Amino acid sequence: MITIRPSTDADLPAITAIYGWNVLNGLGTFEEDPPAQDEMTRRRAAFLERGLPYLVAEEDGVVLGYAYAGPFRLRAAYRYTVEDSVYVSPDAVGKGVGKALLTALIAQCEALGLRQMVAVIGDSGNAASIGLHAAMGFEPRGVFPSMGHKFGRWVDLVWMQRPLNGGGERQPDSPGLTLSGV
């Protein structure tokens, strides 16, 4: 049975390994060199400091994947919008881990009073991620061709969006994220 829970410091070796595998083998991230665990620790802390969810999926004590929501942009007007990220261990692909993580992530972002979730998917040929997001209510918003260059080829970005808490149908009823910067 897959359990979704908040990540802990003890999960960082597994999170780092899963992300590293995805960096070296996939187009879900445009990073080319896997970051060290101390960098992954710093990144996770930055999301948690904003009160955003950073979740893991585990089965029998083994971390199978992780997901988090991050600010879409740092300007204050974007305080109700987040971008999701979902990474799954190669051993857990096709077992419902991504769907379980994204379901929990959406619920937690709605509980924060957020209004929009954006998916920025690397590679227009990434049928698994595009299909997962579509199944979870995300709608296509566009393809940005040849935005990144990885593995010796140009890679598209697919943009998808899902409303949370009614989206833009009514005024916000929470303060949203605290954002400033560029």
C-alpha positions, 0 to 999 in steps of 0.5 A: 500500500502506497502512503503519502506523507510530508517529507522529512529530513530522513527522506533526503537521500532517497529524494536526492537519488530519485531526482538524480536519476531523473536528471540523468535519464529524463526530460522532466527537468532541464537540469543536466547535473544532479545536485548534491544532497546538501543542495536538495536539502536547501531547495526543500527547506525553501519550499517548506519555509513558504508553508508549501507541501513537499510530499513523499510516497512510500511503500514498506518504508521505501520512498518511491517518489516525491512531489512539491508545489513551488511558487509559479513566479515571485511577484506578489500578484502570483501569490495564488498560483503554484507550479507542481513537480512530481518525480517517481523512482524508475522502479515505481513508474506505472504503479500509481505513485505519481497520481497518488502524489499529485492527488495529495498535492492538489488537496494540500494546495487547495487547503492553503486557499490557492487558486491555480496550479500550473504544470510545466512539462519537459518534452511534448512527447512525455505522454506519461506526465501529460496524461497524468496531469490531464487525468487530474483535471489539468488543461493544455495551455500551450507548447513552447517549442525548443525551449531547452537543449538536453541529450543532444536535442531541442526539447519543448515545454508543455504548459498545463493548468488546473484551477484550485478552489474555483480558480478565477471564478471568485475573489480570493478568500485567503492571503495566498503566498508571501512573495516578492522578488523577480 
